[in-house]
Structures are given as structure tokens and as C-alpha cells.
């Protein structure tokens, strides 16, 4: 849990530095950096809302075709 928080804080700091640097230099990277920040905020907000409401994620279900076991001939 501790490393997850360190990673999140480090990522947010790098994102803020990138946005500030792109804004000060009138760089074409400003729009993608702001879009990344907006997506991060939306995803984090959705996860926090699900946790607050008590909604749990369903495990993934993979559809496997029904196959009959094949026998190996050792002749």
C-alpha cells in the first residue's frame, strides 16, 4: 500500500511539473497534458465513488468453448 501511494504522489508531481512547463513555454504538449490530467481525475473519482457506494467489481468471465478431451495415441 505504501508504494502505491508513493507512485501516485510521484505521478501527480510529474504531471503537475509537465503541465506547468508546457504552459510556460506555449508548447503543443499543453493540450495532451491537460487531457491526461482530466482522465486521471475522472477515473480516480469513479473508483472513489464506487468504493464509497460499496460497489464491488465483478470478476472477469472468459468464455471457453466446450471441448472434448483429446486422447494421445502412443503407438
Secondary structure, DSSP 4 states (H G I P E B T S, - for coil): -HHHHHHHHHHHHHHHHHHHHHHHTT-TTHHHHHHHHHHHHHHHHHHHHHHHHT--PPPP-------PPPPPP--
